[in-house]
Amino acid sequence: MNIPDTARAQAQDLLDFIDASPSPWHAVATCEARLQAAGFSRLDEVDRWSLQPGGRHYVVRGGSAIVAFTVGRAPLAERGLVIVGAHTDSPGLRIKPKPADEASGLVRLGVEVYGGPILATFADRDLGLAGRVAMRSGNGVELRLVHLDEPLLRLPNLAIHMNREVNENGLKFNKQTELPLLLGIADGEPADRRFRAPLAERLGVDADALLTWELAACDTQKGSFWGVDREFIANGQLDNLASCHAALGALLATPEPEATCVVALFDHEEVGSESAVGAGGSLVGDLLARLAASQRLDAEDQKRMLARSFFISADMAHAWHPNFPAAYEPCHRVLVNAGPVIKSNANQRYCTDAASAARFIGFCERAGVPCQQYAHRTDLGCGSTIGPIVAARLGIPAVDVGSPMWAMHSVRESAGVLDHAYMTAALGAAFHG
């Protein structure tokens, strides 16, 4: 399969982006570094904003959600906005506030299941820790990012000799009793001290300075290419950091848009989005209100602005798996490396309608990339996205799209090299109008 060098370079940049972003807080920090390098300025929600045409800005909320935007040349009421939304979080195992426990001389860390991960994929993996820590400092309390990227934790499987039917019945874990992660030998120290020690060492502080944390178990294996022509990629968190990366790349490649262009990357999509940093919160609505105020739009013009706007919910899509053909709707088998996927659901699990689908098809045609359409098998439950949430709250036309992938919600997911380039180009076409 012929993979252009540009597509391979974009895929490598995606893998690097994910490797640098093992938690939602790291993902936002990675985005912020790229935005600053491109000349975007950070705004603080507590300040008054001055927003002028051509301005390139971003705002962070809660450390795990970020909205970046370029103010277009056209008046908001006459052209509206193009908004691409995605999410920074991925399913997995989150460390409890008091996680350390000793069992027969072994220290284990208690975890909560975040979202809907494929739990079996966490077994027998080299796991690290990533997230943020609240710690005492000279100025009170400081929040610091931390990433322990060496093999620190493990969830060893029970030997088949004690679980004879594992291959027939599948690998299952009791979420309370069988998921604690092994950290090490107690070695005569309190379990809590054994847990705090590597965090404190990495942060360069005393263990007693650590107050609390938001930490996730993360895979230590780096992203990679695979396949006979290296036409596929594998990494954790492709759902949904691949969409974040594509949206950000498209925005950075659109320096002087006619319409105001927005990329909104939310947290907590995997658990319902109802939080201050989730798509169910006020983050995008607050931004639109401040943009409207900057152009002195009255209530009538604000409604005109929304009516002329368009929202693209970018989240990954289920690629057809040749080993499990019965899991798919027969006429909606989307293929890896065959283009962005438009996702539809009659029960509004996705926000797509005929008009918005046709509009996105037009973006793909302008970008010169193929596109596909997906509907879930009728007798299987369908997942959802931020699309219906944001569309309902803002009242604007919207479409749900995504790049096809395998093993969604596994600790190690797979997707196509070409598809990432295709999605970035399609979103760029949307921003260019």
N, C-alpha and C positions, 0 to 999 in steps of 0.2 A: 504494500500500500504506500502510495506516495504522500509523505507528510512534508509540507513546505517548512522551510527553516523558521519562518516567522511564527507559524503555529506551534512548532516545537519550543521555540523560545518563550512564547506566551504560556505554554503548559509548564515549562520549567519555572517560570516566574510564579505561577500559581502554587506549585509545590513548595517553593521557597517561602511564599506568603503563608501557607498553612503551617509549615514547620516552625515559623516564627510566631505562630498564633495558637498556642495550645489551649487557650481559654478565651471566653468572650472578652475579658479585659485585655488580654494580649492582642486579640484581633483588632480592637479599637486603637490600641497603641500603635500597632503596625500600620493601620490606615492613617492615623494621625501623622506618623513620620513621612508617609508618602505624600500626603496632602501638603504638609509644610515644605517638602522638597520641591513641590510644584507651585509654590507661591500662595497657597491658601492661608488665610489668617484665622486664628481661633477666636471665637466669640464666647462670652460667658453669659449665661442666662440672667445673672443678677445685674448686668450692665445695660445701659441704653445702647441700641445699635444704630449705626449709620450705614444704610444699604444703598449703594449706588449701582447703576447699570455697569456691567463688567466686573463687579466685585466678586471675589472668590473667597468663600468663607466656610467654616464648619463649626459645629457645636457638639459637645460631648455631654451626655447625661448619665450620671451614675457609674461612669467608667466603662460600661458595657454596651452603650448605644451611642451612635454617632450619626449626624446628618451633615452632609456636605452639599454645597450648592453654588452655582454660578448664576448671578443675576443677569438675565437676558437683556438684549437691547430693546425688545418690544415691550410696550406697556402690559402689565399683568392682565388688566381687564380685557385687552384686545387679543392676547395670545395665550394666556393661561400658563400652566406649568407642565413639564414632563417630569414625572416622579418615578424612580425605580426603587422598590423596596426589597430588602432581603433580611436575613437574620444572622447574628453572630454566634448563637448558641448551637450546640449539638448534644444529642443524647449521650448519657454516660453514667459514671459513678462519681458522686460528690461526697467529699469527706465530711463527717459529722462534726459539730462544734467541740465535742469531747470524744474523740474517736478511739483513743488508745486503750487497749485491753490486753491483759496477759492471760494466756491459756497454756498451762503446762510448760512455762518457760519461754513461750513464743509471744511476741508482740504482734497484735493484729489491729487494723484500723477499721472501724465501723463506717459504713457508707450508706448513703441514700441513693436510690435509683432516680436519676434525673431524666424525665421524658421516657421514651420507649426504645432503649437500646436493645440490640441482640446480645443478651447477656453472655451467651456461650462464647462469643468471640473475644471476651475479655480473659478467658481462661488461658493459662500458660503463655501469657504475653509478658514482655519486659515493660513494666509500667513505671512511669515517673509521676511527679506531682506538678500541677500548674494552677495559678490563680492569683489571688491577692491576699495580703496579710495586713491586718490592722495592728500597729505596734506603738508603744510609747516612744515619744521623742521629746527633744527639748522644747518643742512648740506645742506639746499636747499629744495628739494622736496623728500618726502618719499612715497612709495607705501605700503599700509597696507591692509591685508585681514580683512574683517569684516563679521560677521554672527549674525544677530539678529534672533534668533531661537524661540522667543516667538510670539504669535499671535499679529501682529502689523497692518496688512493690511487686507482688505476684499473687495470682489466684490459681494455685495448683489444682489440677483436676484430681478427682478421686480415681484411683486405679480401676481398670475395667474388672479386676478380680473382685472388687466390692460393689461394682455397678454393672453387672453382667448384661443388662438390657439397654445400655446407653445407646448403642447403635440402632436399636429397634425403636426405642421410645424417645430418643433425643436427649441432649444434655440440658438438664434443668437445675436451677438453683433456687433454694429458699432465700428470698430477698433479705430476711433478717438474720438467719443463722449460718448461711453457707456462702455469703458474699464478702464477709470481712477479708481484707487484703493482708497478707503476711508482710510484715516490715522487717523482722529480725529476731535475734535472740534477746531475751530480757537482760541477761548479763548482770543481774543484781541491781539494775537501775529501775526506778519507777517507769512504767510503760509510757506515761505522758512525757517524761524527760527524753526517752528514746525517740519519740515522735518529733518533739520540738527541736532536737539537736541539729538535724540536717537543715531545717528551715533557718534556724538562727545562724548557722555557719554560712549559708549562702547569702543571707542578708547582712552579715557582718555585725550582728547585735547579740546581746545576751539573751538566752532562752526565756528569761523572765520578762523580757520586754514585749513578747508576743502576746497580744490580747485576744484576738480571734482571727478567723480566716474564712475565705470562700475558695475552696480548693477542689480540683477535679483530678482523678486518676487519668493520666494521658499515656498514649503509646509512645515509646521512645524510638520506634523505627521511622526513619525518614521516608518522605515521599519518593516514588520511583516510577520509571517507565517500564512497561512490560509488553509482551507480545512479540511475534516473529519479526515484525517491523517496528517494534516499540511504539505501536499506535495507541496504546492504552496507558493510563496513569493509575496509580494506587496511592492512597493516603487516608488518614483519618480526616473527618470533618469536611469532606467534599460537600456533603450536605450540612451547612449551606455556605461554607466559605468560598466555594467556587463561584457562586452567584455574587457574593460580596466583591470578590476580586474582579469579576467581569464588569459589574456596575461601576466600580471605582475606576477601572481602566478606561471605560467608555467616557466617563465624566472628565477624566484628565486629558483625554484626546479631543475634547470639545471646548477649546479655550474661549471662544467668542460666540456663544449660541444666540439665536434670535429669541427663542423662548427661554424662560428661566428653567434651569435644569437642576434636579434634586436627586441625591442618592441618600436614602434613609435605611440605616442598618440597625435593626432592633435586637434586643435580647428577649429571652423567654418565649420564643415561638413554640418551642418544643413542649411547653407546659401550659399553653393557652393564651399567652400574650397579654394577660390582664395584669399589668404592672406599670409603674411609672416609666420604665425603660422598654416596655413592650409595645407592640403595634396597637394594643388596645388603650394605651395611654395617650397623653396629649401632645407628645413631642412634635409630630408633624403639624397638627393643628395649630400649635403655638407658633411654629415657624411661619406658617402661611399667614397667620394674623399679623405677625411682625413685618413680613414682606408687604402685606396689604397696607399696613400703617405707613411704611416707608414711602409708598406712592400715594398716600392720602386717599385711598379708595373708600368711598362710602359703602353702606350696606348693599346697595344695589350693584355697585361695581364688584364687590367681593363675590357676590353670587355669580356674576358674569365671569369672573376669573375662574371660579370652580367649574362652571359649565364648560369652559374651554380647556380644561386641564385633562390629563390622562395619567393613569397610574398603572405601572407594570410591576406585578408581584413576581419576583424571580426566585424560584425555589426548584430544587432538583426534581427530576422526573424518573419514573420507573422504566428502565430499558428492558426489552424483551430478553428473557433468559432461555436459551435453547434447551436446557435441562428440565425446565418447568413450564412447558407451553400451556398447560391447563390453567395456569394462574392468570392468564391475560385474556382480555376481550379480543376475540378473533380478528376483527378488522382494525384494531388499534395497537398493533405491535410496533412500538417505536424502537429504532435501532441505534446502537452506539455509533458515533461518527457519521450520523446522517442528519444532523442539524437540530436547532432548538425545537422544543416541544411545546405546543399550545395545549393546555390542560382544561378540560371541560367536565362539568358535573351538573346534572339537572337539578340536584338537591342543594346547589349553591355551596358545596364544599370548596369549589373553585369559583372565582368571580367572573370567568369568561362568559361573554355572550357572542352572538354572531357578529355584531358590529365591531367589538373589540378584537375578536379573533381576526377578522378581515384586516383590521388596521395593523395588527402585528405581522400578518402575512406580507403586507405592503412594506413594512420595515425590512423584513428579510429579503424581499425582492430588490429593494434599493441597495441593500448591503451585498447582494449577490451570493446569498447563502441559502441552502435548502431549509425547509421547516417541516415539522411533523405534527400530527394531532393525536391526542391521547384521551381515552375515557377508561375508567376503571371497570373491571369485571363486575357485573351487576349484582352477583350474589356474594361479593366480598365487600367488607367495610372500606370506605375511601378515606384517606387522610385529608387534611386541610392545610391551609396556608394563612399568611397574613392578608392575602388578597381580599376575601370577603369582609374582614374586619375593617381594613382601611377604607375600602370602597364604601361601606355602609356609614362610617363615621364622617367621611368627607363628602359623600354624595357625588362622586365623580366616576366617569367611565373607567373600567379597569379590565385587565387581562391577566391570567395566570400562565406563566411560562417557566421552562426549566431545561437544563441540559440532561440528557438521559444518562443513567448510571445504574450500576449493579450493587447489590448488598447494602442498600440504604439502611442506615442506623447500625451497621457493623462498626467495630473498632477500626476496620481496614476496608475502605470502599474503593470502587473502581469506576472509571469513566473514560471517555475518548479524548484524545489529543485534539482532533479537529473540532469537536463540539465546543470546546472552550473558546477557541478562536471565532467560531461561528456566532456564539452567544454574545461575545464582546462586540463583534461587528454589528449585530442586529440592534443591540442597545445603543451603540453609537449612532446608528441610523435614526433611532427614535429621538435622540438628543438633537440631532441635526435638523429634525423636522421634515 
